[in-house]
Amino acid sequence: MRRERTVTQARPEITPEQLDQIRELIYKETGILVDGKKNYIMKARIEKRMLESKARSFREYQRKLLLSEKNGELQNLVEELTVNETYFFRDFPQLQGFAEKALPLLLSEKREQGDHTLKIWSAACSTGEEPYTLSIIVQEMIADYDDWTMTILATDVDRTVLRAARKGEYGTRAMKDTPLAYREKYFSSNGKTWQVLPHTAEPVRFEQMNLIDRRAMRRQSHYDFIFCRNVLIYFSDQSRKKVVNSFYDSLNPGGFLFLGSSESVGRITAAFELTRIDDYLFYRKPKQMR
Ligand SMILES: C[S@@+](CC[C@H](N)C(=O)[O-])C[C@H]1O[C@@H](n2cnc3c(N)ncnc32)[C@H](O)[C@@H]1O
């Protein structure tokens, strides 16, 4: 009997239902709601992971995901699906408010108490431009910087971006908003790329951390400033709320929270105080418990 001929498909077909299953898994793992309008991107990235993990069918791939240990295939897929866009001095007006208003206020309060420590957390730091920017700003703004102990914890769920962050080498795109004076003082350059200098990197420590890992989040405490910019836009309302509540617990009384410019703390929780300093508005944890 003659066998009917078939052609081999280059890409395994993934159905909308299967995409929804993956969407649910990513949501549970990271809090990220992958936009249904971006199905075609999601599909291409899953297909890429299927090929790289040598899964022959969607079912086989799904099994790999479900059976994967920490840092296994599920982590690889998360890294494939996260948006890592970032650059130095991103959202300059907000950073200006931090540098010229919030930071001097907090420093003067600390000086009065004889406290010379400063603890900052860049949560969802991607390839490191944000924490290094904060290091540059603080070094510029504190005249007696050498008398202070500053630590900047920089965390992200994605191991690939953290590897790049630790390397600290950047191209022109990342540097586009970096003032010339800071390029000369905080980087060395070979004409093509810029390398953060040791004193720029010194206060920054990178660590892998998932914002929806409650135990890891609970371990974070006594922060003066938390920056979590341009990531909660990808989260559901429920996971956003959980993360912001954790930040509240991790801040010192009087500590500040900075979200991205399109993300409003006020819409998520009423626990923070809205503080105006000149033309700038800040979200601050109350100094006294209400
Ligand atoms: C668009 S980047 C923002 C980088 C930087 N904060 C900024 O504003 O330029 C978002 C980062 O959030 C990270 N991310 C997404 N979900 C996360 C989670 N559940 N826990 C930790 N990081 C997460 C991604 O890996 C990505 O590097």
The ligand as an SDF file (V2000), in Angstrom:
LIG
                    3D

 27 29  0  0  0  0  0  0  0  0999 V2000
   12.2640   47.0210   31.4100 C   0  0  0  0  0  0  0  0  0  0  0  0
   13.4470   46.3740   32.5410 S   0  0  0  0  0  0  0  0  0  0  0  0
   13.5950   47.7420   33.6500 C   0  0  0  0  0  0  0  0  0  0  0  0
   15.0200   48.0450   34.0170 C   0  0  0  0  0  0  0  0  0  0  0  0
   15.2200   49.3030   34.8770 C   0  0  0  0  0  0  0  0  0  0  0  0
   14.5410   49.1910   36.1420 N   0  0  0  0  0  0  0  0  0  0  0  0
   14.7400   50.5300   34.1430 C   0  0  0  0  0  0  0  0  0  0  0  0
   13.7290   51.1280   34.5050 O   0  0  0  0  0  0  0  0  0  0  0  0
   15.3950   50.9180   33.1610 O   0  0  0  0  0  0  0  0  0  0  0  0
   12.4350   45.2230   33.4640 C   0  0  0  0  0  0  0  0  0  0  0  0
   13.2530   44.1600   34.2050 C   0  0  0  0  0  0  0  0  0  0  0  0
   12.3700   43.5000   35.1240 O   0  0  0  0  0  0  0  0  0  0  0  0
   12.8070   42.1680   35.2570 C   0  0  0  0  0  0  0  0  0  0  0  0
   11.7240   41.3640   35.8500 N   0  0  0  0  0  0  0  0  0  0  0  0
   10.5630   40.9830   35.2930 C   0  0  0  0  0  0  0  0  0  0  0  0
    9.8340   40.2340   36.1480 N   0  0  0  0  0  0  0  0  0  0  0  0
   10.5680   40.1420   37.2800 C   0  0  0  0  0  0  0  0  0  0  0  0
   10.3610   39.4880   38.5290 C   0  0  0  0  0  0  0  0  0  0  0  0
    9.2600   38.7790   38.7750 N   0  0  0  0  0  0  0  0  0  0  0  0
   11.3180   39.5970   39.4710 N   0  0  0  0  0  0  0  0  0  0  0  0
   12.4470   40.3010   39.2250 C   0  0  0  0  0  0  0  0  0  0  0  0
   12.7090   40.9370   38.0700 N   0  0  0  0  0  0  0  0  0  0  0  0
   11.7740   40.8630   37.1090 C   0  0  0  0  0  0  0  0  0  0  0  0
   13.1610   41.7680   33.8370 C   0  0  0  0  0  0  0  0  0  0  0  0
   14.0390   40.6710   33.8070 O   0  0  0  0  0  0  0  0  0  0  0  0
   13.7910   43.0700   33.3100 C   0  0  0  0  0  0  0  0  0  0  0  0
   15.1910   43.0240   33.3910 O   0  0  0  0  0  0  0  0  0  0  0  0
  1  2  1  0
  2  3  1  0
  2 10  1  0
  3  4  1  0
  4  5  1  0
  5  6  1  0
  5  7  1  0
  7  8  2  0
  7  9  1  0
 10 11  1  0
 11 12  1  0
 11 26  1  0
 12 13  1  0
 13 14  1  0
 13 24  1  0
 14 15  1  0
 14 23  1  0
 15 16  2  0
 16 17  1  0
 17 18  1  0
 17 23  2  0
 18 19  1  0
 18 20  2  0
 20 21  1  0
 21 22  2  0
 22 23  1  0
 24 25  1  0
 24 26  1  0
 26 27  1  0
M  CHG  2   2   1   9  -1
M  END
$$$$
